[in-house]
């Protein structure tokens, strides 16, 4: 139980720091000034999304483990190009997850750990959770990153639609999880990408 929790914290912290650091590189120091470029998990922890939900999913043996942290504060007005800044800073989180999955896979394929050892389990879990969180956050439902990425690409007239959906985003995600629809979308992609990474 502890390995998935540790891996989850590593992956989600990398995700949030990537958001903040990308924004910082693009001209917005809001996250930096708020201390959100820290690797300390407590800085990013959300009681429900970082602690309660992941533990509940692990205890109930859910095939998908996901969650979220406190949103990194970003001020689009600090970007030279607000839409581009929102797009890149939003994309940075999932991109960090996929990079971690690749890193875990590279180490895994060196075979430095014997099968089913703690190190082997840690790396295998790291690959899966990194992929799950990366894919999950690309779903275009507010407040997930996928919604911000999509909004940055769509004509401005569609923004009001996402604002209305955003009020019910969390409820929509819970319903999709309850119906098993998230599993049907995420698990096949995770399985495919895992095979690509480690065979």
C-alpha positions, 0 to 999 in steps of 0.5 A: 500500500505504501509504494503506490502512495509514495509514487503518487506523491512523487508524480503529483508533486512533479506535475504541479511543479511543472505547471508552476515552473513553466509559467515562471519561464513564460513570465508569470512568477505567481507560483514561485512567489506562492512557494509552489515550486517546492518539491515538498508534498505538503505544499501541494497537498489537497485533503480530498484529491491528494490524500482521501481519494487516492487512499480510498482507491488503493484500499478498494483495489481500484484499477485506476489510481488518480487524484489531484493537488491544490491548483498552482496559482497562475496569472495569465495577465503576466504572460506575453501571450496569455493563450499560449501561456495557458496552453503551455503551462497547462500542458507542462503538468501532464508532460512531466508525468509522461517524462517520469513514466519514460524515466521509470521505464528506462531504469526498469529496463536496466534490470538492476532490480530483481522481479517483484523486489521493492525497487522493481515494484516501485518502478513498475508502479511509477510507470503506471501511475505516471501514465494514469495521471498524465492521461487523466489530466488530459481529459477536457473536463474542467478543472483538469488540464485538458480543459485549459489546453482545449480552451486555449486552442478553441475560439473565444466564443466557446469559453462561456461553455467551459465556464458553465461546465466548470461549475459541475466538473467535479460532479461529472468526474465522480459520475464518470468514475462511478459508471466506470467510463474513466476506466474504459478510457484510461486503462487501454491507453495505459496498457498500450503505452506501458507495452510501448515503454517496457514491452 
